[in-house]
Amino acid sequence: MKRKAKIQLILGGVLLILFIVFTLSLKFIDVKDVGPKGSSVAFASVNKAVHNFFGVNMTLYNITDWMGVAAIVIAFCFAILGLMQWIKRKNILKVDRDLIILGIFYIAVFIFYVLFEYVKINYRPILINGYLETSYPSSTTLLFITFMPTAILQFKSRIKNTFLKNTVNLLCVALTLFAVVGRLMSGVHWFTDILGSIILSASLILFYCGANSFE
């Protein structure tokens, strides 16, 4: 298991470096003022082509926005489970190891979420209520691709009924795919916003899996 954990941690590190390099490239490669109010975006040719292809669908935007709340609720439930174990067992070290790791994982996701509220890489391809909003990386995509797969791993070990477990996990996969694709098709993010979220999320999940694989 340690070899598997090392591979997962190394891959997580590689993807994190890739995310950093990709993020830095968004300040230099094919940067053009193609956004609203003359806002600029990198990989402008690709981003503009994808945006024009899908157009804008505010219905999908609103649906995926509300779905993001569902992902947060699921994460909150696992946080409450960990807190209840802590209170009952009166020692945080006696909380299930995977829940402690999950808590650290949630903190890491939150740090990145807040970080990019202040580090403005680019703005949305459309105005929201008449204002420019930061767009990179897609926060809704980040929440879904981090919270849902880790929830699936938790459900696998905590739900004993095979049918119920498979049903819940299939639903999580379907919701994640719909949220990510729906976010792209809604036209409220550039393609690179979605791609950046995917790379960062994959890195964080590999770190989570690697930490859990150590015994």
Secondary structure, DSSP 8 states (H G I E B T S, - for coil): -HHHHHHHHHHHHHHHHHHHHHHHHTTTTT-B--SGGG--BSSHHHHHHHHHHH---HHHHHHHHHHHHHHHHHHHHHHHHHHHHHHHHT-GGGS-HHHHHHHHHHHHHHHHHHHHHHS---B-SS-BTTB--B-SS-HHHHHHHHHHHHHHHHHHHH---HHHHHHHHHHHHHHHHHHHHHHHHHTSS-HHHHHHHHHHHHHHHHHHHHHHH--
